[in-house]
Amino acid sequence: MSAIPEFGIGAGAGSDREVHCALILSGNQWIGTDTEKALIVSNVANLQVADRLFQTLSVGRAAGLVIADAPDDASLVEIREAAARHRFPLLTSTRSLSVWRSDLARAVLDLSVACARRHAARLGALLEQLKPASDTVPNISGLLARELDAEVVVRGADGILAASPAAAPLSLASVAQHPDRPHQTTPAGLFARTVPLSADEVLIVATKEPQSRADRAVVTHAAGALAFALAPRRQQSDAPFAAAVRGIRLSAFQLLMTGNATHAQRVMAGVAPGLLDSESARVFIVDCARADRDTVMAEVERSLDGHALAVRCPAYHEHIIVVVPQHPGHDAESELRKVREAFSTANVAVGGSLAHPLEGVGNAYGEAADALARAAHHPERTVITSSRTPGLVDILPAAPARAWAGRFLQPILSMPKEGRQVLEATAMALEFRTSAAARIIGVHRNTVARRVNQVCAGVGINPERTLDRIALSLAIQIVNTHPAGPSDHAEDVSLHHLLTHAQVRAWADKALRPLADDRRDLIRTLRAWVLSEFNADVTAARLGIATKTVRSHIRAAEPLLEKDLITGLPQDTEEEGEQRLSGIRPLTVALYATTPPGSAHPALPTQGTWTTHRGVPLGG
């Protein structure tokens, strides 16, 4: 407890407690039953049965015991030990018992009146929040959180209506599961109180100490204010309108993902005029992890204040996608970093892209997704692409790479108009699996699957084989990165030539370097895994180790490479034969480029319609 100089009290043992009055204990007097919130004052001579006294005071919820005219510490050892056993606040005062009786007891009561006045002021501030406004509910929850040093959540049938601080729904999740229980304790030791506001709405207030009578009154009045503020919402629910706006925003995002920027601008014109009137945009993906997505979404929208297009990802239920058109004067990256910090205890992560042309939002999304995968392996759980670090496609010799990719994709690129659109849909499906890609771009999964199968059939590869899909995705990335040029290399270049080029070998050596010093020889396991076409059981048989060990080695490599690899295991996929390629594609190419002389290369497709290597399979 804090020192109180005017009472001659120095700092003492015990926690802060609310004091309503002071009771003087002297002579043979014994304590009555009404001691709640009372500060008991006595001297050593009247404390002969310390254990019994402290037990009585604890049961009576007294505020603390003050020893007046305190002697030296040596004579207080037994009393201090008894207080410690009962965990009861004990203080010492240099003032005499007679001074306490004549002056100081009254001063304690005056202080209690001052507390009552502060309580009245709190209620006055609460009433001021009731003026009609859209932010009344958040304002009241914020006021409660500040006044009571509490965590506050207002929850409705459709989710979180207000929270203060922003991460409160996470720490109070266990309480929200049982709103019918008026008093609960959170896993972190907070004392939570739930107050129903209606049949569907509830107020949750959690404090570090049990709420005092005054605090309970403030909560009760706040609940009444919230019920009043929410009444119009219940009478004239804006849920249908909000759902319509969410649908419009999602449609605009899906149009951007398929390169239809002009149509997206028209769709958004009636909802957010001018928002998409930009030449370029960045994309951020927020992984809500253990946090409630609606709560994080509300904080994202509040932070970005209408400067971005934020949507709930239709494919990954824990993701929020934010498209930020490049307008001067607003730093979305900093705002999203603050959001992540607010929810840091829930392992929220953020990945962000560079600026891309508005027609290239799909590419920006892929870049943000790669950054998000890396963020999972960073302590800050935030990775924002700050410069275009050369990747595989960037370091390939441009003209030969474009010649090979153009020849590989020739049947598709030769289609009159829809060839590019088909390739875009195929690229998305290869990166994010068929069903996820379909939900992201707003097309039925059967349509996406049919397009992928058509493309694979056209170029002569098997759509069910992961190594074939890797080659196809690489070819699509190349034609999207390198514009068409002279085709004088068309007859000479092969995929094998590209992937064994000196530039690629140097890139591969650098990419695999983090694995070199691991005593488990992770590179050996990963090379066998790729040669076994990402089947852990086959890999285990090839190496003579347990399947569990194979998986353990793959997981150990992920943070070193900053890639998600385990999702490539067929046992972990939603759709048999499909894997996300963003992690395993660069790994496969790096292992191909560094294959020791005389060893087998990963069996990337070489027998399709358009790719051969002088008649010799590259896997040999």
C-alpha positions as CSV (number, residue, x, y, z in Angstrom):
1,M,0.0,0.0,0.0
2,S,1.1,3.6,-0.7
3,A,2.5,5.9,2.0
4,I,0.0,8.5,3.4
5,P,2.2,11.3,5.0
6,E,-0.7,13.3,6.5
7,F,-1.6,10.2,8.6
8,G,2.0,9.5,9.5
9,I,1.7,6.3,7.5
10,G,4.6,4.8,5.7
11,A,4.3,2.3,2.8
12,G,3.1,-1.1,4.1
13,A,2.5,-4.6,3.0
14,G,-0.7,-5.6,1.1
15,S,-2.7,-4.5,-2.0
16,D,-4.6,-1.2,-2.5
17,R,-8.1,-1.4,-1.0
18,E,-10.9,1.0,-1.0
19,V,-11.5,2.7,2.4
20,H,-14.9,4.1,3.5
21,C,-14.3,4.9,7.2
22,A,-11.9,4.4,10.1
23,L,-12.7,2.4,13.3
24,I,-10.6,2.9,16.5
25,L,-9.9,-0.3,18.5
26,S,-8.8,0.3,22.1
27,G,-8.9,-1.3,25.6
28,N,-10.9,-4.5,25.8
29,Q,-13.1,-3.6,22.9
30,W,-13.6,-6.3,20.3
31,I,-14.4,-5.8,16.6
32,G,-18.0,-6.0,15.5
33,T,-19.3,-7.6,12.3
34,D,-19.6,-4.4,10.2
35,T,-16.0,-3.9,9.1
36,E,-16.3,-4.0,5.3
37,K,-14.1,-1.2,3.7
38,A,-13.2,0.0,7.2
39,L,-9.6,1.0,8.2
40,I,-9.0,-0.5,11.7
41,V,-6.7,1.6,13.9
42,S,-5.1,0.3,17.1
43,N,-1.9,0.0,19.0
44,V,0.4,-2.9,20.0
45,A,-1.1,-3.2,23.5
46,N,-4.5,-4.1,22.0
47,L,-3.2,-6.7,19.6
48,Q,-2.5,-9.6,21.9
49,V,-4.5,-12.2,19.8
50,A,-3.2,-11.2,16.4
51,D,-4.2,-14.4,14.5
52,R,-7.8,-14.2,15.6
53,L,-7.9,-10.5,14.9
54,F,-6.6,-10.8,11.3
55,Q,-8.9,-13.8,10.6
56,T,-11.9,-11.7,11.8
57,L,-10.9,-8.7,9.7
58,S,-10.3,-10.8,6.6
59,V,-13.8,-12.4,6.9
60,G,-15.3,-9.0,7.5
61,R,-13.5,-7.6,4.3
62,A,-11.9,-4.8,6.3
63,A,-9.6,-2.5,4.3
64,G,-6.6,-2.8,6.5
65,L,-5.0,-2.5,10.0
66,V,-3.0,0.6,11.1
67,I,-0.8,0.3,14.2
68,A,-0.8,3.8,15.8
69,D,2.2,5.2,17.6
70,A,4.2,2.4,16.1
71,P,7.2,1.2,18.1
72,D,10.4,-0.2,16.6
73,D,10.2,-3.0,14.0
74,A,11.5,-5.6,16.4
75,S,8.4,-5.5,18.5
76,L,6.2,-6.0,15.4
77,V,7.7,-9.2,14.0
78,E,4.9,-11.5,15.4
79,I,2.2,-9.1,14.1
80,R,3.8,-8.8,10.7
81,E,4.0,-12.6,10.4
82,A,0.3,-13.0,11.3
83,A,-0.7,-10.4,8.8
84,A,1.4,-12.1,6.1
85,R,-0.2,-15.5,6.9
86,H,-3.7,-14.0,6.4
87,R,-2.5,-11.8,3.5
88,F,-4.0,-8.8,5.2
89,P,-2.8,-5.2,4.6
90,L,-0.8,-3.9,7.6
91,L,0.4,-0.3,8.0
92,T,2.2,1.7,10.7
93,S,1.5,5.3,11.8
94,T,3.7,7.7,13.8
95,R,0.5,9.4,15.0
96,S,-1.0,8.4,18.4
97,L,-4.2,6.6,19.0
98,S,-5.7,9.7,20.6
99,V,-4.9,11.9,17.6
100,W,-6.5,9.3,15.3
101,R,-9.6,9.3,17.5
102,S,-9.9,13.1,17.6
103,D,-8.8,14.2,14.1
104,L,-7.7,11.5,11.7
105,A,-10.7,9.2,11.7
106,R,-12.8,12.2,10.5
107,A,-10.2,12.9,7.8
108,V,-10.7,9.3,6.5
109,L,-14.4,9.9,6.3
110,D,-13.8,13.2,4.4
111,L,-11.6,11.3,1.9
112,S,-14.4,8.8,1.5
113,V,-16.7,11.8,0.6
114,A,-14.2,12.9,-1.9
115,C,-14.3,9.5,-3.5
116,A,-18.1,9.7,-3.6
117,R,-17.8,13.1,-5.4
118,R,-15.4,11.5,-7.9
119,H,-17.9,8.7,-8.3
120,A,-20.6,11.3,-9.1
121,A,-18.2,12.9,-11.6
122,R,-17.7,9.5,-13.3
123,L,-21.5,9.1,-13.6
124,G,-21.7,12.6,-15.1
125,A,-19.1,11.8,-17.7
126,L,-21.1,8.7,-18.5
127,L,-24.3,10.6,-19.0
128,E,-22.5,13.0,-21.4
129,Q,-21.9,10.0,-23.7
130,L,-25.6,9.6,-24.3
131,K,-25.9,12.3,-26.8
132,P,-27.0,10.7,-30.2
133,A,-23.9,9.7,-32.1
134,S,-22.7,6.7,-34.0
135,D,-19.8,6.1,-31.6
136,T,-21.8,6.2,-28.4
137,V,-21.3,2.5,-27.6
138,P,-17.5,2.6,-28.2
139,N,-17.3,5.8,-26.2
140,I,-19.0,4.3,-23.2
141,S,-16.9,1.2,-23.3
142,G,-13.7,3.3,-23.5
143,L,-14.9,5.4,-20.6
144,L,-15.5,2.3,-18.4
145,A,-12.1,0.9,-19.3
146,R,-10.3,4.2,-18.3
147,E,-12.3,4.8,-15.1
148,L,-12.1,1.3,-13.8
149,D,-8.7,0.4,-15.3
150,A,-10.7,-2.5,-16.8
151,E,-11.1,-4.6,-20.0
152,V,-14.5,-4.0,-21.5
153,V,-16.4,-5.8,-24.2
154,V,-19.9,-5.1,-25.5
155,R,-21.1,-8.2,-27.4
156,G,-24.2,-8.6,-29.6
157,A,-25.8,-11.5,-31.5
158,D,-23.6,-10.7,-34.6
159,G,-20.3,-10.3,-32.7
160,I,-18.3,-7.6,-30.9
161,L,-20.0,-4.2,-30.9
162,A,-17.3,-2.4,-28.9
163,A,-14.1,-3.3,-27.1
164,S,-11.5,-1.4,-25.0
165,P,-8.7,-2.1,-25.3
166,A,-8.8,-3.6,-28.8
167,A,-7.5,-7.0,-27.6
168,A,-10.1,-7.3,-24.8
169,P,-12.3,-9.9,-26.7
170,L,-9.3,-12.2,-26.7
171,S,-8.6,-12.1,-23.0
172,L,-12.4,-12.2,-22.2
173,A,-13.2,-15.0,-24.7
174,S,-13.8,-17.5,-21.9
175,V,-16.2,-15.2,-20.2
176,A,-18.1,-14.4,-23.4
177,Q,-18.8,-18.2,-23.8
178,H,-20.9,-18.1,-20.6
179,P,-22.7,-14.7,-20.7
180,D,-25.3,-16.0,-18.3
181,R,-22.8,-16.3,-15.4
182,P,-22.7,-12.9,-13.7
183,H,-19.3,-13.3,-12.0
184,Q,-16.3,-15.2,-13.5
185,T,-12.6,-15.2,-13.3
186,T,-10.5,-15.2,-16.5
187,P,-7.4,-17.4,-17.0
188,A,-5.3,-14.3,-16.4
189,G,-6.9,-13.8,-13.0
190,L,-9.2,-10.8,-13.9
191,F,-12.5,-10.5,-12.1
192,A,-15.2,-10.3,-14.7
193,R,-18.8,-9.2,-14.4
194,T,-21.4,-9.7,-17.1
195,V,-24.5,-7.5,-17.3
196,P,-27.2,-8.4,-19.8
197,L,-28.3,-5.4,-22.0
198,S,-31.0,-7.3,-23.9
199,A,-31.8,-10.8,-25.0
200,D,-28.9,-10.8,-27.4
201,E,-26.5,-8.2,-26.0
202,V,-24.2,-8.3,-23.0
203,L,-21.7,-6.0,-21.2
204,I,-18.5,-7.7,-19.9
205,V,-16.2,-5.7,-17.5
206,A,-13.1,-7.3,-16.1
207,T,-10.9,-5.7,-13.4
208,K,-7.7,-6.6,-11.6
209,E,-9.5,-6.6,-8.2
210,P,-13.1,-7.4,-7.3
211,Q,-15.2,-4.4,-8.1
212,S,-16.1,-2.1,-5.2
213,R,-19.6,-0.9,-4.5
214,A,-18.9,2.4,-6.3
215,D,-17.4,0.5,-9.3
216,R,-20.4,-1.8,-9.4
217,A,-22.7,1.3,-9.5
218,V,-20.7,2.8,-12.4
219,V,-21.0,-0.5,-14.3
220,T,-24.7,-0.7,-13.6
221,H,-25.3,2.8,-14.8
222,A,-23.1,2.2,-17.9
223,A,-25.2,-0.9,-18.7
224,G,-28.3,1.2,-18.6
225,A,-26.7,3.8,-20.9
226,L,-25.6,1.1,-23.3
227,A,-29.1,-0.4,-23.4
228,F,-30.5,3.0,-24.2
229,A,-27.9,3.6,-26.9
230,L,-28.4,0.2,-28.5
231,A,-32.2,0.4,-28.5
232,P,-32.4,2.3,-31.9
233,R,-30.0,-0.2,-33.3
234,R,-32.3,-3.1,-32.3
235,Q,-35.3,-1.2,-33.7
236,Q,-33.8,-0.2,-37.0
237,S,-31.0,-2.7,-37.6
238,D,-28.6,-1.8,-40.3
239,A,-27.5,-5.4,-40.8
240,P,-29.0,-5.7,-44.3
241,F,-27.3,-2.5,-45.5
242,A,-24.0,-3.5,-43.9
243,A,-24.2,-6.9,-45.6
244,A,-24.9,-5.2,-48.9
245,V,-21.9,-2.9,-48.5
246,R,-19.7,-5.9,-47.6
247,G,-20.9,-7.7,-50.8
248,I,-20.1,-4.7,-52.9
249,R,-16.6,-4.4,-51.5
250,L,-15.9,-8.1,-52.0
251,S,-17.1,-7.9,-55.6
252,A,-14.8,-4.9,-56.2
253,F,-11.9,-6.8,-54.7
254,Q,-12.6,-9.9,-56.9
255,L,-12.7,-7.7,-60.0
256,L,-9.3,-6.3,-59.0
257,M,-7.9,-9.8,-58.5
258,T,-8.9,-10.7,-62.1
259,G,-7.4,-7.5,-63.6
260,N,-10.7,-5.7,-64.1
261,A,-9.7,-2.4,-62.4
262,T,-12.1,-0.2,-64.4
263,H,-15.1,-2.3,-63.4
264,A,-13.9,-2.3,-59.8
265,Q,-13.8,1.5,-59.8
266,R,-17.3,1.6,-61.1
267,V,-18.6,-0.8,-58.5
268,M,-17.0,1.2,-55.7
269,A,-18.1,4.6,-57.0
270,G,-21.4,4.5,-55.1
271,V,-19.9,3.2,-51.8
272,A,-16.5,5.0,-51.6
273,P,-16.2,7.6,-54.4
274,G,-12.6,8.1,-55.5
275,L,-11.1,5.4,-53.4
276,L,-9.9,3.3,-56.3
277,D,-8.9,6.4,-58.4
278,S,-5.2,5.5,-58.3
279,E,-2.7,4.1,-60.7
280,S,-1.2,1.7,-58.2
281,A,-2.0,-0.1,-55.0
282,R,-0.5,-2.2,-52.3
283,V,-2.0,-5.3,-50.7
284,F,-1.7,-6.3,-47.0
285,I,-3.0,-9.5,-45.5
286,V,-3.8,-9.7,-41.8
287,D,-3.8,-13.2,-40.3
288,C,-6.1,-12.8,-37.2
289,A,-4.8,-16.1,-35.8
290,R,-6.5,-16.5,-32.3
291,A,-8.2,-13.1,-32.4
292,D,-11.8,-12.6,-33.4
293,R,-11.8,-11.6,-37.0
294,D,-14.7,-9.2,-36.7
295,T,-13.0,-7.4,-33.9
296,V,-9.7,-7.1,-35.8
297,M,-11.7,-6.0,-38.9
298,A,-13.4,-3.2,-36.9
299,E,-10.0,-2.0,-35.7
300,V,-8.5,-2.2,-39.3
301,E,-11.4,-0.1,-40.6
302,R,-11.2,2.4,-37.8
303,S,-7.4,2.8,-38.3
304,L,-7.5,3.1,-42.1
305,D,-10.5,5.5,-41.9
306,G,-11.8,5.0,-45.4
307,H,-8.5,5.1,-47.2
308,A,-8.4,1.4,-48.1
309,L,-10.6,-1.4,-49.4
310,A,-10.7,-4.0,-46.6
311,V,-12.5,-7.3,-47.0
312,R,-12.9,-10.6,-45.1
313,C,-11.0,-13.2,-47.1
314,P,-13.6,-15.5,-48.7
315,A,-11.1,-18.4,-48.7
316,Y,-9.2,-18.2,-45.5
317,H,-11.5,-17.5,-42.6
318,E,-8.7,-16.0,-40.4
319,H,-7.5,-13.5,-43.0
320,I,-8.4,-9.9,-43.8
321,I,-7.3,-8.5,-47.1
322,V,-6.6,-4.8,-47.4
323,V,-6.1,-3.1,-50.8
324,V,-4.5,0.3,-50.3
325,P,-4.6,2.6,-53.3
326,Q,-1.6,4.9,-53.4
327,H,-2.8,8.3,-52.3
328,P,-0.5,10.9,-50.6
329,G,-0.9,11.7,-46.9
330,H,-1.9,8.3,-45.5
331,D,0.5,5.7,-44.1
332,A,-1.5,2.5,-44.1
333,E,1.6,0.4,-43.3
334,S,2.2,2.2,-40.0
335,E,-1.5,1.9,-39.1
336,L,-1.6,-1.8,-39.7
337,R,1.6,-2.3,-37.7
338,K,-0.2,-0.7,-34.8
339,V,-3.2,-3.0,-35.3
340,R,-0.9,-6.0,-35.1
341,E,0.7,-4.7,-31.9
342,A,-2.7,-4.2,-30.3
343,F,-3.4,-7.9,-30.9
344,S,0.1,-9.2,-30.4
345,T,-1.0,-11.7,-27.7
346,A,-3.2,-13.4,-30.2
347,N,-0.3,-14.0,-32.6
348,V,-1.8,-11.7,-35.3
349,A,0.5,-11.4,-38.3
350,V,0.8,-9.0,-41.2
351,G,2.3,-9.4,-44.7
352,G,2.4,-6.6,-47.2
353,S,3.4,-6.1,-50.8
354,L,5.1,-3.4,-52.9
355,A,3.0,-1.0,-55.0
356,H,1.7,-2.7,-58.1
357,P,-0.4,-1.3,-61.0
358,L,-4.1,-1.4,-60.1
359,E,-4.6,-4.0,-62.8
360,G,-1.9,-6.1,-61.0
361,V,-3.6,-6.5,-57.6
362,G,-3.6,-10.2,-58.1
363,N,0.3,-10.2,-58.3
364,A,0.3,-7.9,-55.2
365,Y,-1.9,-10.3,-53.3
366,G,0.6,-13.2,-54.1
367,E,3.5,-11.0,-52.9
368,A,1.6,-10.2,-49.7
369,A,0.8,-13.9,-49.2
370,D,4.5,-14.8,-49.5
371,A,5.4,-12.0,-47.0
372,L,2.7,-13.3,-44.6
373,A,4.2,-16.8,-44.8
374,R,7.6,-15.4,-43.9
375,A,6.0,-13.3,-41.1
376,A,5.0,-16.5,-39.3
377,H,8.8,-17.2,-38.8
378,H,9.6,-13.7,-37.6
379,P,9.4,-12.6,-33.9
380,E,7.7,-9.3,-35.0
381,R,5.2,-11.4,-37.0
382,T,5.2,-8.6,-39.7
383,V,7.0,-8.8,-43.0
384,I,6.5,-5.9,-45.5
385,T,8.2,-6.1,-48.8
386,S,10.3,-3.0,-48.8
387,S,12.4,-3.6,-51.9
388,R,12.1,-6.1,-54.7
389,T,14.6,-8.7,-53.5
390,P,15.6,-10.7,-56.6
391,G,13.7,-14.0,-56.7
392,L,14.0,-16.9,-59.0
393,V,12.2,-15.3,-62.0
394,D,14.2,-12.1,-61.6
395,I,17.6,-13.9,-61.8
396,L,16.7,-16.1,-64.8
397,P,18.4,-14.9,-68.0
398,A,15.4,-13.0,-69.4
399,A,15.5,-13.8,-73.2
400,P,16.1,-17.5,-72.9
401,A,13.6,-17.8,-70.0
402,R,10.9,-15.9,-72.1
403,A,11.7,-18.1,-75.1
404,W,11.3,-21.3,-73.1
405,A,8.1,-20.1,-71.3
406,G,6.6,-18.8,-74.6
407,R,7.2,-22.2,-76.2
408,F,5.9,-24.1,-73.2
409,L,2.7,-22.0,-73.1
410,Q,2.3,-21.5,-76.8
411,P,-1.1,-23.3,-77.1
412,I,-2.6,-21.0,-74.5
413,L,-0.9,-17.8,-75.6
414,S,-2.0,-18.4,-79.1
415,M,-5.7,-18.2,-78.1
416,P,-7.2,-15.0,-79.6
417,K,-8.3,-13.1,-76.5
418,E,-8.9,-15.2,-73.5
419,G,-5.5,-16.8,-73.3
420,R,-4.2,-14.3,-70.7
421,Q,-7.3,-14.5,-68.6
422,V,-7.1,-18.2,-68.5
423,L,-3.5,-18.0,-67.5
424,E,-4.3,-15.6,-64.6
425,A,-7.0,-17.9,-63.3
426,T,-4.7,-20.9,-63.6
427,A,-1.8,-19.1,-61.8
428,M,-4.2,-18.2,-58.9
429,A,-5.4,-21.9,-58.7
430,L,-1.8,-23.2,-58.7
431,E,-0.8,-20.8,-55.9
432,F,-3.7,-21.2,-53.6
433,R,-5.4,-24.5,-54.5
434,T,-8.5,-24.7,-56.7
435,S,-11.2,-24.1,-54.1
436,A,-9.4,-21.3,-52.4
437,A,-8.6,-19.6,-55.7
438,A,-12.2,-19.9,-56.8
439,R,-13.5,-18.2,-53.6
440,I,-10.9,-15.4,-53.9
441,I,-11.7,-14.5,-57.5
442,G,-15.4,-15.2,-57.2
443,V,-15.7,-18.1,-59.7
444,H,-17.1,-21.6,-59.1
445,R,-14.4,-24.1,-58.3
446,N,-15.4,-26.4,-61.1
447,T,-14.8,-23.6,-63.6
448,V,-11.3,-23.0,-62.1
449,A,-10.6,-26.7,-62.1
450,R,-11.7,-27.0,-65.7
451,R,-9.5,-24.1,-66.8
452,V,-6.5,-25.6,-65.0
453,N,-7.1,-29.0,-66.7
454,Q,-7.5,-27.4,-70.1
455,V,-4.2,-25.5,-69.7
456,C,-2.4,-28.7,-68.5
457,A,-3.8,-30.7,-71.3
458,G,-2.8,-28.0,-73.8
459,V,0.8,-28.0,-72.7
460,G,1.0,-31.7,-72.3
461,I,1.4,-32.1,-68.5
462,N,-0.4,-34.0,-65.8
463,P,-2.5,-31.6,-63.6
464,E,-2.4,-34.0,-60.6
465,R,1.4,-34.1,-60.5
466,T,3.0,-31.4,-58.3
467,L,6.3,-31.2,-60.2
468,D,4.3,-30.6,-63.4
469,R,2.3,-27.8,-61.7
470,I,5.6,-26.2,-60.5
471,A,6.9,-26.0,-64.1
472,L,3.6,-24.5,-65.3
473,S,3.5,-21.9,-62.6
474,L,7.1,-21.0,-63.3
475,A,6.3,-20.5,-67.0
476,I,3.3,-18.3,-66.2
477,Q,5.5,-16.2,-63.8
478,I,8.1,-15.7,-66.5
479,V,5.7,-14.5,-69.2
480,N,4.1,-12.1,-66.7
481,T,7.6,-10.8,-65.7
482,H,9.5,-10.7,-69.0
483,P,7.8,-9.1,-72.0
484,A,7.9,-11.0,-75.3
485,G,11.2,-10.5,-77.3
486,P,13.3,-12.0,-80.0
487,S,12.8,-15.8,-80.3
488,D,16.3,-16.7,-81.5
489,H,16.8,-18.9,-78.4
490,A,13.5,-20.8,-79.0
491,E,15.1,-23.9,-80.5
492,D,18.1,-24.1,-78.1
493,V,16.9,-23.4,-74.6
494,S,15.4,-26.0,-72.3
495,L,14.2,-25.9,-68.7
496,H,17.3,-27.8,-67.8
497,H,19.5,-25.2,-69.3
498,L,17.6,-22.4,-67.5
499,L,17.8,-24.1,-64.1
500,T,21.5,-25.0,-64.3
501,H,22.5,-21.5,-65.5
502,A,25.4,-20.0,-63.4
503,Q,23.1,-17.2,-62.1
504,V,20.5,-19.7,-60.9
505,R,23.2,-21.8,-59.3
506,A,24.5,-18.8,-57.4
507,W,21.0,-17.9,-56.3
508,A,20.3,-21.5,-55.2
509,D,23.5,-21.7,-53.2
510,K,22.5,-18.6,-51.3
511,A,18.9,-19.8,-50.8
512,L,20.0,-23.1,-49.3
513,R,22.8,-21.7,-47.2
514,P,20.8,-21.4,-43.9
515,L,20.4,-25.2,-43.9
516,A,24.1,-26.0,-44.3
517,D,25.1,-26.0,-40.7
518,D,22.2,-28.1,-39.3
519,R,23.6,-31.3,-37.9
520,R,20.5,-33.2,-39.1
521,D,21.5,-32.8,-42.7
522,L,18.2,-31.1,-43.6
523,I,19.2,-30.7,-47.2
524,R,19.5,-34.5,-47.7
525,T,16.0,-34.9,-46.3
526,L,14.5,-32.1,-48.4
527,R,16.2,-33.4,-51.6
528,A,14.8,-36.9,-51.0
529,W,11.4,-35.4,-50.3
530,V,11.3,-33.5,-53.6
531,L,12.7,-36.6,-55.5
532,S,9.8,-38.5,-53.9
533,E,7.4,-35.9,-55.2
534,F,6.6,-34.6,-51.7
535,N,5.4,-37.9,-50.2
536,A,6.7,-38.3,-46.7
537,D,6.2,-42.0,-46.6
538,V,8.2,-42.6,-49.8
539,T,10.9,-40.2,-48.5
540,A,11.2,-42.2,-45.2
541,A,11.6,-45.5,-47.1
542,R,14.2,-43.9,-49.4
543,L,16.2,-42.6,-46.5
544,G,15.6,-45.5,-44.1
545,I,14.1,-43.2,-41.4
546,A,10.7,-42.7,-39.8
547,T,8.0,-40.7,-41.5
548,K,7.7,-38.6,-38.3
549,T,11.4,-37.8,-38.7
550,V,10.9,-36.6,-42.3
551,R,8.1,-34.3,-41.2
552,S,10.2,-33.0,-38.3
553,H,13.1,-32.2,-40.6
554,I,10.8,-30.4,-43.0
555,R,9.3,-28.3,-40.2
556,A,12.8,-27.5,-38.9
557,A,13.7,-26.2,-42.4
558,E,10.7,-23.8,-42.6
559,P,12.0,-21.1,-40.3
560,L,15.5,-21.3,-41.8
561,L,14.2,-20.9,-45.3
562,E,11.3,-18.6,-44.2
563,K,8.9,-20.8,-46.3
564,D,5.9,-22.9,-45.6
565,L,6.8,-26.4,-46.8
566,I,4.8,-28.8,-44.8
567,T,1.6,-27.8,-46.6
568,G,3.1,-29.5,-49.6
569,L,2.6,-32.9,-47.9
570,P,-0.4,-34.7,-49.6
571,Q,-1.7,-35.7,-46.2
572,D,-2.1,-32.1,-45.2
573,T,-4.0,-30.8,-48.2
574,E,-7.7,-30.1,-48.7
575,E,-7.6,-31.5,-52.2
576,E,-5.6,-34.6,-52.9
577,G,-2.7,-33.9,-55.3
578,E,-2.8,-30.1,-54.8
579,Q,-0.2,-28.1,-52.8
580,R,0.5,-24.4,-52.4
581,L,3.5,-23.8,-54.5
582,S,4.9,-20.6,-53.1
583,G,7.2,-22.5,-50.7
584,I,8.0,-25.7,-52.6
585,R,8.6,-24.1,-56.0
586,P,11.7,-22.2,-55.0
587,L,12.9,-25.1,-53.0
588,T,12.5,-27.5,-55.9
589,V,14.3,-25.2,-58.3
590,A,17.1,-24.5,-55.8
591,L,17.6,-28.3,-55.2
592,Y,17.5,-28.9,-59.0
593,A,20.2,-26.2,-59.6
594,T,22.5,-27.7,-56.9
595,T,22.1,-31.4,-57.8
596,P,25.5,-33.0,-57.4
597,P,27.0,-34.5,-60.5
598,G,25.8,-38.0,-61.3
599,S,22.7,-37.6,-59.0
600,A,19.1,-37.5,-60.1
601,H,17.4,-34.2,-60.7
602,P,13.8,-33.6,-59.5
603,A,11.7,-34.9,-62.3
604,L,10.3,-31.6,-63.7
605,P,8.3,-32.2,-66.9
606,T,10.5,-32.7,-70.0
607,Q,8.3,-35.0,-72.1
608,G,5.3,-32.6,-72.6
609,T,4.3,-31.3,-76.1
610,W,6.5,-28.3,-75.9
611,T,9.6,-29.2,-73.8
612,T,12.3,-31.6,-74.5
613,H,16.0,-31.8,-73.5
614,R,17.6,-33.3,-76.7
615,G,15.5,-36.4,-76.1
616,V,17.0,-37.1,-72.6
617,P,14.8,-37.0,-69.5
618,L,16.1,-34.5,-67.0
619,G,15.4,-36.7,-64.0
620,G,18.3,-39.0,-65.0
